[in-house]
Amino acid sequence: MKEIKVEGHPDLIRDLSSKAIVNKNIDEYNTYISISKKREMEKNKINNIESDLSSLKDEIGEIKNLLKNLISS
């Protein structure tokens, strides 16, 4: 891969074959991956909470119907 440094950015290089700009700073990459994983975990946590809440709503609705049936009997 032929590359040249990006002026004014010591960690960036341009790949001359693809014209892509690549960051060679491993610490920044690892930080990005860590933040991305944390966001994904938070998103999954929120989805699980929403799913649990929906299930609880359904169960409360069933309990209300059972209580109404008991009262009217």
BAKEMAR-728503 format. One line per field, with one value per residue: residue in one letter; x, y, z of N, C-alpha, C, O in turn. Coordinates in Angstrom, 3 decimals. Each point is the difference from the previous one (the first is absolute). Layout:
BEGIN
rest: c(A / ...)
neast: c(X / ...)
nnorth: c(Y / ...)
nup: c(Z / ...)
caeast: c(X / ...)
canorth: c(Y / ...)
caup: c(Z / ...)
ceast: c(X / ...)
cnorth: c(Y / ...)
cup: c(Z / ...)
oeast: c(X / ...)
onorth: c(Y / ...)
oup: c(Z / ...)
***
This chain:
BEGIN
rest: c(M / K / E / I / K / V / E / G / H / P / D / L / I / R / D / L / S / S / K / A / I / V / N / K / N / I / D / E / Y / N / T / Y / I / S / I / S / K / K / R / E / M / E / K / N / K / I / N / N / I / E / S / D / L / S / S / L / K / D / E / I / G / E / I / K / N / L / L / K / N / L / I / S / S)
neast: c(0.857 / -0.885 / 1.908 / -1.929 / 1.936 / -1.238 / -0.124 / 1.915 / 0.606 / 0.656 / -2.010 / 0.225 / -1.337 / 1.556 / -2.039 / 2.186 / 0.309 / 0.208 / 2.160 / 0.355 / -1.772 / 2.251 / -1.609 / 1.710 / -1.574 / 1.885 / 1.580 / 0.968 / 1.735 / 2.029 / 1.169 / 1.144 / 1.953 / 1.779 / 0.975 / 1.495 / 2.035 / 1.430 / 1.021 / 1.796 / 1.947 / 1.114 / 1.273 / 2.011 / 1.662 / 0.905 / 1.586 / 2.034 / 1.266 / 1.057 / 1.913 / 1.898 / 1.006 / 1.295 / 2.068 / 1.563 / 0.886 / 1.596 / 2.104 / 1.119 / 0.970 / 1.958 / 1.853 / 0.826 / 1.250 / 2.157 / 1.421 / 0.760 / 1.715 / 2.030 / 0.957 / 0.931 / 1.924)
nnorth: c(-1.172 / 0.602 / 0.705 / 1.097 / 1.044 / -0.516 / 1.148 / 0.070 / -1.632 / 0.750 / 0.606 / 2.066 / -1.733 / 0.614 / -0.961 / -0.419 / -1.789 / 0.182 / 0.530 / -2.179 / 0.756 / -0.065 / -0.979 / 1.419 / 1.598 / -1.074 / 1.470 / 1.175 / -0.997 / -0.076 / 1.896 / 0.268 / -1.096 / 0.985 / 1.716 / -0.562 / -0.612 / 1.688 / 0.965 / -1.064 / 0.342 / 1.899 / -0.073 / -0.994 / 1.308 / 1.511 / -0.736 / -0.200 / 1.851 / 0.659 / -1.064 / 0.635 / 1.816 / -0.355 / -0.778 / 1.514 / 1.155 / -0.986 / 0.036 / 1.901 / 0.164 / -1.082 / 1.057 / 1.571 / -0.728 / -0.457 / 1.751 / 0.758 / -1.170 / 0.557 / 1.822 / -0.241 / -0.780)
nup: c(0.000 / -1.956 / 0.966 / 0.473 / 0.463 / 1.836 / -1.911 / 1.186 / -1.421 / 2.008 / 0.779 / -0.876 / -0.619 / -1.492 / 0.195 / -0.257 / 1.320 / 2.243 / 0.273 / 0.430 / 1.166 / 0.102 / 1.229 / 0.002 / 0.185 / 0.534 / 0.612 / -1.655 / -1.017 / 0.975 / -0.326 / -1.909 / -0.199 / 0.935 / -1.072 / -1.574 / 0.722 / 0.449 / -1.771 / -0.822 / 1.079 / -0.497 / -1.868 / 0.129 / 0.777 / -1.383 / -1.429 / 0.934 / 0.086 / -1.877 / -0.455 / 1.061 / -0.845 / -1.787 / 0.359 / 0.563 / -1.727 / -1.227 / 0.809 / -0.389 / -2.020 / -0.250 / 0.717 / -1.368 / -1.721 / 0.433 / 0.050 / -1.992 / -0.870 / 0.761 / -0.894 / -2.013 / 0.768)
caeast: c(-0.857 / 0.737 / -0.712 / 0.653 / -0.544 / -0.934 / 0.613 / -0.634 / -0.596 / 1.078 / -0.484 / -0.776 / 0.705 / -0.875 / 0.320 / 0.002 / -0.742 / -1.450 / -0.237 / -0.587 / 0.813 / 0.053 / 0.557 / 0.970 / 0.072 / -0.670 / -0.731 / -1.266 / -0.831 / -0.486 / -0.987 / -1.203 / -0.625 / -0.538 / -1.205 / -1.014 / -0.521 / -0.811 / -1.268 / -0.773 / -0.492 / -1.060 / -1.161 / -0.584 / -0.605 / -1.255 / -0.936 / -0.447 / -0.907 / -1.258 / -0.657 / -0.505 / -1.115 / -1.133 / -0.493 / -0.683 / -1.287 / -0.893 / -0.356 / -0.908 / -1.284 / -0.604 / -0.423 / -1.200 / -1.113 / -0.351 / -0.679 / -1.332 / -0.805 / -0.283 / -0.963 / -1.307 / -0.551)
canorth: c(1.172 / 1.264 / 0.973 / 1.255 / 0.624 / 1.113 / 1.195 / 0.561 / -1.078 / -0.988 / -1.378 / -0.334 / -0.231 / -0.240 / -1.154 / 0.529 / -0.854 / 0.145 / 1.415 / 0.060 / 0.540 / -1.025 / 0.433 / -0.990 / 0.069 / -1.181 / 0.389 / 0.603 / -1.087 / -0.791 / 0.825 / -0.017 / -1.327 / -0.085 / 0.837 / -0.650 / -1.160 / 0.510 / 0.466 / -1.183 / -0.610 / 0.859 / -0.172 / -1.301 / 0.110 / 0.740 / -0.894 / -1.007 / 0.662 / 0.235 / -1.296 / -0.377 / 0.883 / -0.429 / -1.250 / 0.342 / 0.598 / -1.092 / -0.794 / 0.805 / -0.042 / -1.310 / -0.022 / 0.825 / -0.763 / -1.074 / 0.609 / 0.393 / -1.231 / -0.465 / 0.919 / -0.118 / -1.353)
caup: c(0.000 / -0.053 / 0.816 / 0.319 / 1.207 / -0.189 / 0.558 / 1.191 / 0.806 / 0.090 / 0.076 / -1.187 / -1.259 / -1.145 / -0.825 / -1.360 / -0.936 / 0.193 / 0.347 / 1.338 / 1.084 / 1.037 / 1.275 / 0.471 / 1.456 / 0.560 / 1.215 / -0.420 / -0.533 / 1.137 / 0.696 / -0.841 / 0.118 / 1.357 / 0.062 / -0.839 / 0.743 / 1.102 / -0.568 / -0.378 / 1.242 / 0.519 / -0.871 / 0.332 / 1.325 / -0.173 / -0.692 / 0.968 / 0.943 / -0.711 / -0.159 / 1.318 / 0.308 / -0.819 / 0.592 / 1.250 / -0.354 / -0.413 / 1.171 / 0.820 / -0.696 / 0.261 / 1.407 / 0.079 / -0.572 / 0.947 / 1.150 / -0.447 / -0.113 / 1.357 / 0.607 / -0.644 / 0.209)
ceast: c(0.899 / -0.825 / 0.824 / -0.654 / -0.939 / 0.576 / -0.798 / -0.637 / 0.996 / -0.459 / -0.756 / 0.906 / -1.033 / 0.543 / -0.118 / -0.783 / -1.509 / -0.418 / -0.629 / 0.970 / -0.126 / 0.648 / 0.899 / 0.109 / -0.833 / -0.814 / -1.345 / -0.951 / -0.602 / -1.042 / -1.320 / -0.742 / -0.639 / -1.295 / -1.125 / -0.627 / -0.891 / -1.358 / -0.899 / -0.581 / -1.141 / -1.272 / -0.698 / -0.704 / -1.350 / -1.042 / -0.546 / -0.980 / -1.351 / -0.784 / -0.614 / -1.217 / -1.251 / -0.611 / -0.761 / -1.361 / -0.999 / -0.467 / -0.964 / -1.387 / -0.717 / -0.515 / -1.265 / -1.217 / -0.434 / -0.740 / -1.417 / -0.919 / -0.376 / -1.073 / -1.382 / -0.620 / -0.801)
cnorth: c(1.230 / 1.046 / 1.271 / 0.580 / 1.130 / 1.209 / 0.531 / -1.033 / -1.147 / -1.465 / -0.442 / -0.194 / -0.179 / -1.193 / 0.440 / -0.867 / 0.186 / 1.441 / 0.164 / 0.652 / -0.973 / 0.587 / -1.116 / -0.035 / -1.133 / 0.359 / 0.624 / -1.065 / -0.816 / 0.764 / 0.000 / -1.332 / -0.149 / 0.792 / -0.635 / -1.191 / 0.449 / 0.480 / -1.175 / -0.684 / 0.824 / -0.141 / -1.328 / 0.033 / 0.708 / -0.877 / -1.068 / 0.599 / 0.263 / -1.295 / -0.465 / 0.837 / -0.399 / -1.289 / 0.271 / 0.627 / -1.081 / -0.814 / 0.757 / 0.028 / -1.329 / -0.084 / 0.833 / -0.744 / -1.121 / 0.558 / 0.431 / -1.216 / -0.535 / 0.860 / -0.191 / -1.386 / -0.140)
cup: c(0.000 / 0.711 / 0.141 / 1.246 / -0.380 / 0.728 / 1.184 / 0.911 / 0.085 / -0.001 / -1.248 / -1.210 / -1.107 / -0.759 / -1.454 / -0.985 / 0.120 / 0.277 / 1.383 / 0.972 / 1.168 / 1.246 / 0.530 / 1.523 / 0.594 / 1.246 / -0.343 / -0.531 / 1.141 / 0.804 / -0.767 / 0.149 / 1.373 / 0.134 / -0.807 / 0.717 / 1.151 / -0.504 / -0.369 / 1.233 / 0.594 / -0.827 / 0.288 / 1.350 / -0.082 / -0.689 / 0.943 / 1.003 / -0.658 / -0.171 / 1.326 / 0.379 / -0.778 / 0.559 / 1.289 / -0.262 / -0.393 / 1.193 / 0.915 / -0.641 / 0.232 / 1.429 / 0.175 / -0.536 / 0.933 / 1.200 / -0.357 / -0.105 / 1.370 / 0.652 / -0.601 / 0.197 / 1.234)
oeast: c(0.780 / -1.217 / 1.220 / -1.171 / 0.196 / 0.288 / -1.215 / -0.547 / 0.089 / 0.775 / -0.413 / 0.977 / -1.147 / 1.166 / -1.080 / -0.463 / -0.708 / -1.187 / -0.423 / 1.217 / -1.102 / 1.014 / -0.462 / 0.794 / -1.229 / -1.079 / -1.003 / -1.201 / -1.196 / -0.971 / -1.069 / -1.222 / -1.106 / -0.979 / -1.157 / -1.215 / -1.036 / -1.026 / -1.206 / -1.151 / -0.986 / -1.105 / -1.229 / -1.061 / -0.969 / -1.166 / -1.183 / -0.991 / -1.043 / -1.222 / -1.132 / -0.966 / -1.107 / -1.222 / -1.042 / -0.967 / -1.156 / -1.178 / -0.920 / -1.012 / -1.212 / -1.084 / -0.907 / -1.076 / -1.196 / -0.971 / -0.927 / -1.173 / -1.117 / -0.883 / -0.999 / -1.182 / -0.513)
onorth: c(0.203 / 0.087 / -0.002 / -0.260 / 0.690 / -0.065 / 0.179 / 0.354 / -0.816 / -0.880 / -1.156 / 0.723 / -0.361 / -0.030 / 0.374 / 0.500 / -0.011 / 0.324 / 1.100 / -0.094 / -0.356 / 0.693 / -1.122 / -0.775 / 0.058 / -0.555 / -0.304 / 0.045 / -0.291 / -0.586 / -0.127 / -0.015 / -0.529 / -0.493 / 0.012 / -0.188 / -0.615 / -0.259 / 0.033 / -0.435 / -0.563 / -0.022 / -0.061 / -0.600 / -0.434 / -0.007 / -0.335 / -0.635 / -0.205 / -0.013 / -0.482 / -0.525 / 0.010 / -0.143 / -0.605 / -0.290 / 0.035 / -0.345 / -0.601 / -0.067 / -0.023 / -0.533 / -0.412 / 0.045 / -0.236 / -0.599 / -0.182 / 0.066 / -0.481 / -0.517 / 0.039 / -0.178 / -1.082)
oup: c(0.931 / -0.168 / -0.163 / 0.278 / -1.000 / 1.195 / -0.084 / 1.044 / -0.917 / -0.373 / -0.092 / -0.195 / 0.264 / -0.395 / -0.458 / -1.025 / -1.007 / -0.019 / 0.355 / -0.159 / 0.416 / -0.081 / 0.210 / 0.533 / -0.017 / 0.210 / 0.646 / 0.267 / -0.001 / 0.477 / 0.598 / 0.154 / 0.109 / 0.560 / 0.421 / -0.054 / 0.255 / 0.629 / 0.240 / -0.013 / 0.475 / 0.542 / 0.054 / 0.175 / 0.623 / 0.395 / -0.063 / 0.361 / 0.621 / 0.148 / 0.034 / 0.553 / 0.537 / 0.052 / 0.251 / 0.706 / 0.423 / 0.100 / 0.554 / 0.698 / 0.212 / 0.239 / 0.723 / 0.596 / 0.171 / 0.463 / 0.788 / 0.368 / 0.191 / 0.684 / 0.718 / -0.293 / 0.284)
***
